[in-house]
Amino acid sequence: MVDVDEYREYVAGRMDGWRRTAYLLCGDWHAADDLVSIALVKLYRHWGKVSTVEHPDAYVRQILVRTMLNERRRSWRREHPVTTVPDRVAAAGGPESVADRQMFVALLGELPPRRRAVLVLRYFCDLSVEETAAQLGCSTGTVKSQTARALDSLRTRLGGAVVVEEV
């Protein structure tokens, strides 16, 4: 039996973070909302089991990443928007920080989905190499190589201006 109140309380405190994670994974707010909706349905379906584990957030992140990767494999189902308009502007920072964020999200969107997922999990979600590997279902060596390649790609596009502190 699902404890609906417990589920609602858990979800309410995490929706914004999941939505931001999903956005960084797919680069589109509407697709991010779809990813989160799918995750919420799957989470509710398995809430009795998931609510008892130590890190239920990892389960949701795993749903977000796997759903995004599966959707990317089915490219024929996607629509290709002509222009992208951000849904909101960040409250903190001036126009430069907004432009920097938009540029970074655009560059992140140019990466292959797996590399994008690695960067989002490692640097946005603050997961370790081991935790990222577990989320993606791959080896730690794969996470390290995908991280290095993704960062090299960003450095190339930015002219070497990417500095990353190890998490």
Phi and psi in degrees as a GROMACS rama.xvg file:
@    title "Ramachandran Plot"
@    xaxis  label "Phi"
@    yaxis  label "Psi"
@TYPE xy
-86.4956  130.493  VAL-2
-85.6801  97.1742  ASP-3
-62.8699  -39.9301  VAL-4
-64.9923  -41.6241  ASP-5
-63.2908  -43.1313  GLU-6
-60.9229  -49.0709  TYR-7
-59.6351  -43.097  ARG-8
-63.6514  -43.1273  GLU-9
-62.2424  -47.7511  TYR-10
-66.5145  -42.7861  VAL-11
-57.8493  -36.6288  ALA-12
-79.7879  -5.52536  GLY-13
-126.57  -5.68469  ARG-14
-55.9248  -47.226  MET-15
-61.5619  -42.519  ASP-16
-64.7968  -41.5229  GLY-17
-65.0068  -39.3156  TRP-18
-65.4523  -42.9142  ARG-19
-63.7184  -42.3525  ARG-20
-60.6931  -46.3726  THR-21
-62.2228  -38.9954  ALA-22
-63.025  -44.1943  TYR-23
-65.3764  -30.5991  LEU-24
-70.767  -39.2671  LEU-25
-114.355  -16.9403  CYS-26
77.8988  15.4747  GLY-27
-145.838  126.297  ASP-28
-63.3426  -37.2962  TRP-29
-69.4211  -42.3036  HIS-30
-66.0487  -35.1182  ALA-31
-62.5539  -43.0388  ALA-32
-61.6751  -38.7995  ASP-33
-63.771  -43.9971  ASP-34
-59.9595  -44.5092  LEU-35
-65.1227  -39.8787  VAL-36
-60.8467  -44.5605  SER-37
-61.9337  -42.9883  ILE-38
-62.1766  -40.31  ALA-39
-65.4535  -39.0869  LEU-40
-64.2683  -46.6499  VAL-41
-66.3414  -38.6107  LYS-42
-63.436  -44.3771  LEU-43
-63.8405  -41.1143  TYR-44
-60.6773  -32.5559  ARG-45
-113.351  17.325  HIS-46
-58.5226  -38.6591  TRP-47
-55.6676  -39.3115  GLY-48
-83.9532  -43.4829  LYS-49
-67.6482  -34.9752  VAL-50
-65.3732  -17.1447  SER-51
-95.1816  -8.94424  THR-52
-80.6091  162.422  VAL-53
-69.612  -38.0693  GLU-54
-127.524  78.0377  HIS-55
-65.7849  -22.5899  PRO-56
-61.6249  -33.9048  ASP-57
-62.9517  -36.6539  ALA-58
-62.9266  -44.2677  TYR-59
-66.9797  -43.7472  VAL-60
-58.9149  -40.7423  ARG-61
-63.4924  -40.2353  GLN-62
-61.9012  -45.7768  ILE-63
-59.7352  -48.776  LEU-64
-65.1724  -48.0712  VAL-65
-65.9203  -38.0739  ARG-66
-65.3957  -43.2578  THR-67
-61.652  -45.3251  MET-68
-64.4718  -40.1484  LEU-69
-65.3872  -39.8205  ASN-70
-67.0478  -36.3743  GLU-71
-65.9098  -31.3287  ARG-72
-69.7461  -25.5216  ARG-73
-100.016  58.9317  ARG-74
-60.1743  -25.1697  SER-75
-68.7089  -16.5835  TRP-76
-85.9103  -18.0139  ARG-77
-80.1392  147.976  ARG-78
-92.8077  150.712  GLU-79
-113.977  99.9931  HIS-80
-66.3217  147.817  PRO-81
-79.8955  -41.9656  VAL-82
-131.509  153.051  THR-83
-121.853  127.217  THR-84
-116.337  124.35  VAL-85
-63.7282  144.153  PRO-86
-72.6941  -30.6398  ASP-87
-152.256  159.4  ARG-88
-106.574  139.226  VAL-89
-61.9518  143.2  ALA-90
-73.38  -36.3573  ALA-91
-92.8562  148.852  ALA-92
88.9335  161.052  GLY-93
-93.1418  -166.908  GLY-94
-59.879  -31.0868  PRO-95
-64.5272  -43.3196  GLU-96
-68.1733  -34.665  SER-97
-65.1853  -44.4529  VAL-98
-63.7393  -40.3424  ALA-99
-62.8652  -44.539  ASP-100
-63.1488  -43.4988  ARG-101
-63.1628  -41.1731  GLN-102
-65.1331  -42.9439  MET-103
-64.4551  -43.8882  PHE-104
-63.7103  -37.9294  VAL-105
-64.9869  -43.8001  ALA-106
-65.2873  -39.3802  LEU-107
-60.777  -38.325  LEU-108
-67.5349  -20.6237  GLY-109
-81.6219  -14.8683  GLU-110
-74.7541  152.52  LEU-111
-59.1625  149.081  PRO-112
-54.0281  -39.8339  PRO-113
-65.6097  -42.7095  ARG-114
-67.8122  -39.2699  ARG-115
-61.0817  -44.0782  ARG-116
-61.6001  -41.6767  ALA-117
-61.143  -46.6041  VAL-118
-64.4108  -42.4025  LEU-119
-62.9915  -46.1618  VAL-120
-66.4252  -41.4533  LEU-121
-72.0987  -46.3345  ARG-122
-106.157  -23.0177  TYR-123
-92.9488  -43.2233  PHE-124
-89.1654  -3.86953  CYS-125
56.6514  40.6854  ASP-126
-89.5747  149.844  LEU-127
-74.9604  172.899  SER-128
-59.7573  -43.852  VAL-129
-64.7747  -43.5651  GLU-130
-65.6965  -39.257  GLU-131
-64.3555  -42.6344  THR-132
-60.2663  -42.091  ALA-133
-64.9649  -41.0073  ALA-134
-63.6514  -38.8532  GLN-135
-90.9791  -9.40773  LEU-136
69.0606  42.0048  GLY-137
-138.648  -178.986  CYS-138
-83.0181  162.816  SER-139
-65.8807  -32.6101  THR-140
-62.4153  -38.6167  GLY-141
-65.1513  -41.671  THR-142
-61.8883  -44.6119  VAL-143
-63.2608  -44.6682  LYS-144
-69.1659  -40.0175  SER-145
-65.7438  -37.9266  GLN-146
-63.3894  -47.819  THR-147
-61.4387  -44.1956  ALA-148
-66.2294  -40.5383  ARG-149
-65.2161  -43.9438  ALA-150
-66.3935  -38.9597  LEU-151
-61.0003  -41.5204  ASP-152
-62.956  -43.8091  SER-153
-65.5325  -41.1808  LEU-154
-61.2927  -41.7102  ARG-155
-61.4762  -45.5742  THR-156
-69.3266  -28.7751  ARG-157
-99.7439  4.43198  LEU-158
72.5482  33.7787  GLY-159
85.1069  12.461  GLY-160
-89.5013  8.63683  ALA-161
-92.4805  119.307  VAL-162
-119.259  124.878  VAL-163
-120.629  129.169  VAL-164
-86.9091  134.316  GLU-165
-68.778  135.396  GLU-166
